[in-house]
Amino acid sequence: MNPLRLIDFRRFTACTFAYTSALLLMFGMQTASASECDLTQERNIAFSAPEAKDTLRVHIYGDSCSESEVDIVVINAKQQLLYQYTGKLAKLMPYKLHEPELSQVVVAFAEQLLNVANSRSTKFLPRYTNVDDFYEATNDFVVISTAEYEALRQQDKPIIWHATGDSSWVHLVYDPKRQASRVIMRGGVFH
């Protein structure tokens, strides 16, 4: 089995969020309130280059968690914006939650995103065969040319991955020529 094959996205995220939420509640750690869902967490990562000192920031904000927005931002050491994504928190969750349950998993969601977002490299991307076989093996679609994809596989560039819906996601790399982030694959679990 391909080690990069994604496990069932919904089951993985649901179990991770439930487990982390239980730990947070058990140890009395900070959670966001249902009336004021506002949380910012960040982690130092290497995104613009393998040795770069970039920052990945997750900001969740809104009057209620069920209506909260999520900003995912990457900035470099000079505070220049390298990437930004904004979406509704409720749409990124792998299952439907209601107040007050949603407020209990906000911290867990941010931690999970920070833990897995920058954990892969282009040198470990699987070889591209064709659309059907590649999707069957990875649940991803390559959205750049095959030549560009194969060239990326020969490099060691950090990849950022994050959810864009309850069962969809993107993979992106930093393009130093354009000085911008670039989506290289989109994935999802489609029925």
C-alpha positions as CSV (number, residue, x, y, z in Angstrom):
1,M,0.0,0.0,0.0
2,N,1.2,3.5,-0.8
3,P,2.4,5.2,2.4
4,L,1.1,8.5,1.2
5,R,-2.4,7.2,0.7
6,L,-4.8,9.2,2.8
7,I,-6.8,7.3,5.3
8,D,-10.5,8.0,5.4
9,F,-10.4,11.7,6.0
10,R,-13.6,12.0,7.9
11,R,-12.8,9.1,10.3
12,F,-9.3,10.5,10.9
13,T,-10.4,14.0,11.6
14,A,-13.4,13.0,13.6
15,C,-11.3,10.7,15.9
16,T,-8.5,13.3,16.2
17,F,-10.9,16.1,17.1
18,A,-12.9,13.9,19.6
19,Y,-9.7,12.7,21.3
20,T,-8.1,16.1,21.5
21,S,-11.3,17.7,22.7
22,A,-11.6,15.1,25.5
23,L,-8.1,15.8,26.6
24,L,-8.7,19.5,26.6
25,L,-11.8,19.1,28.7
26,M,-10.3,16.6,31.0
27,F,-7.2,18.8,31.8
28,G,-9.2,22.0,31.8
29,M,-7.2,23.7,29.1
30,Q,-8.4,26.8,27.3
31,T,-11.3,26.4,25.0
32,A,-13.2,29.1,23.0
33,S,-16.5,30.3,24.4
34,A,-19.7,29.7,22.6
35,S,-20.6,33.4,22.7
36,E,-17.2,34.7,21.5
37,C,-15.2,32.3,19.4
38,D,-11.8,34.0,19.0
39,L,-8.6,32.0,18.9
40,T,-5.2,32.6,17.3
41,Q,-2.5,30.0,17.3
42,E,0.7,29.8,15.3
43,R,3.7,27.6,14.6
44,N,7.1,28.2,13.0
45,I,7.4,26.3,9.7
46,A,9.6,26.1,6.7
47,F,7.5,26.8,3.6
48,S,9.2,29.2,1.2
49,A,12.3,27.0,1.4
50,P,13.4,24.0,3.4
51,E,15.4,26.1,5.8
52,A,13.1,29.1,5.9
53,K,11.7,30.6,9.1
54,D,8.1,31.2,8.1
55,T,5.0,31.3,10.4
56,L,1.8,29.4,9.9
57,R,-1.1,31.2,11.8
58,V,-4.6,30.0,12.3
59,H,-7.1,32.6,13.5
60,I,-10.7,31.6,14.3
61,Y,-13.1,34.5,15.0
62,G,-16.7,35.3,15.2
63,D,-19.6,36.1,17.5
64,S,-20.5,32.4,17.7
65,C,-18.5,29.4,16.8
66,S,-21.1,28.1,14.4
67,E,-20.7,31.3,12.4
68,S,-17.0,31.7,12.9
69,E,-14.5,32.4,10.1
70,V,-11.1,30.7,9.9
71,D,-8.0,32.5,8.4
72,I,-5.0,30.3,7.6
73,V,-2.0,32.6,6.9
74,V,1.6,32.0,6.2
75,I,4.1,34.9,6.5
76,N,7.8,34.9,6.1
77,A,10.5,36.3,8.5
78,K,10.0,39.8,6.9
79,Q,6.2,39.6,7.7
80,Q,5.4,39.3,4.0
81,L,2.2,37.3,3.2
82,L,3.0,34.0,1.4
83,Y,-0.4,32.5,1.6
84,Q,-3.9,33.2,2.9
85,Y,-7.1,31.1,3.0
86,T,-10.4,32.2,4.6
87,G,-13.4,30.0,5.1
88,K,-16.3,29.1,7.5
89,L,-15.2,27.0,10.5
90,A,-18.4,24.9,10.3
91,K,-17.8,24.0,6.7
92,L,-14.2,22.7,7.5
93,M,-15.4,20.3,10.2
94,P,-15.8,16.7,9.2
95,Y,-19.2,16.4,10.9
96,K,-22.0,18.8,11.8
97,L,-21.8,20.3,15.2
98,H,-24.0,22.7,17.2
99,E,-23.3,25.0,20.1
100,P,-21.9,24.3,22.6
101,E,-20.1,21.3,21.1
102,L,-18.5,23.3,18.3
103,S,-16.9,25.7,20.8
104,Q,-15.2,22.7,22.5
105,V,-13.3,21.6,19.4
106,V,-12.0,25.0,18.2
107,V,-8.7,24.6,20.0
108,A,-8.4,21.0,18.8
109,F,-9.1,22.1,15.3
110,A,-6.4,24.7,15.3
111,E,-3.9,22.4,16.9
112,Q,-4.6,19.6,14.4
113,L,-4.3,22.0,11.5
114,L,-0.9,23.3,12.8
115,N,0.3,19.8,13.4
116,V,-0.3,18.3,9.9
117,A,-0.3,21.4,7.6
118,N,3.4,21.4,6.9
119,S,4.4,17.8,7.3
120,R,5.2,16.7,3.8
121,S,7.8,17.3,1.1
122,T,7.5,17.2,-2.7
123,K,10.3,14.6,-2.8
124,F,7.8,12.1,-1.4
125,L,5.0,12.8,-3.9
126,P,3.8,9.6,-5.7
127,R,4.6,9.1,-9.4
128,Y,1.7,10.4,-11.6
129,T,0.2,7.7,-13.8
130,N,-3.3,8.9,-14.9
131,V,-6.2,10.7,-13.4
132,D,-8.2,7.6,-12.2
133,D,-5.2,5.6,-10.8
134,F,-3.8,8.7,-9.1
135,Y,-7.1,9.6,-7.4
136,E,-7.6,5.9,-6.4
137,A,-4.2,5.9,-4.7
138,T,-4.3,9.4,-3.1
139,N,-7.8,10.9,-3.3
140,D,-6.1,13.9,-5.0
141,F,-6.2,15.5,-8.4
142,V,-3.0,17.1,-9.8
143,V,-3.9,20.6,-11.0
144,I,-0.6,21.6,-12.6
145,S,1.0,20.1,-15.7
146,T,2.4,16.6,-15.5
147,A,5.9,18.1,-16.4
148,E,5.7,20.5,-13.5
149,Y,4.5,17.8,-11.1
150,E,7.3,15.5,-12.1
151,A,9.8,18.3,-11.7
152,L,8.5,19.0,-8.2
153,R,9.0,15.3,-7.3
154,Q,12.7,15.8,-8.0
155,Q,13.0,18.6,-5.5
156,D,12.7,18.9,-1.7
157,K,10.1,21.6,-1.3
158,P,7.8,21.8,1.7
159,I,4.1,21.2,1.1
160,I,1.2,22.8,3.0
161,W,-2.0,20.8,3.2
162,H,-5.3,22.0,4.7
163,A,-9.0,21.3,4.6
164,T,-11.2,23.5,2.3
165,G,-14.4,21.7,3.2
166,D,-15.6,18.8,5.3
167,S,-14.2,16.3,2.9
168,S,-11.9,18.4,0.6
169,W,-8.5,19.8,0.8
170,V,-5.6,21.5,-1.1
171,H,-1.8,20.9,-1.3
172,L,0.4,23.9,-2.1
173,V,4.0,24.8,-2.5
174,Y,5.8,28.1,-2.6
175,D,7.0,29.3,-6.1
176,P,10.1,31.5,-5.6
177,K,9.9,32.8,-9.2
178,R,6.4,34.1,-8.7
179,Q,7.0,34.8,-5.0
180,A,3.6,33.3,-4.3
181,S,2.0,30.1,-3.2
182,R,0.7,27.7,-5.7
183,V,-1.9,25.0,-5.4
184,I,-0.5,21.8,-6.9
185,M,-3.2,19.3,-6.0
186,R,-6.8,19.3,-4.8
187,G,-8.3,16.4,-3.1
188,G,-11.5,15.1,-1.6
189,V,-13.7,12.2,-0.7
190,F,-16.4,12.2,-3.3
191,H,-19.5,9.9,-3.2
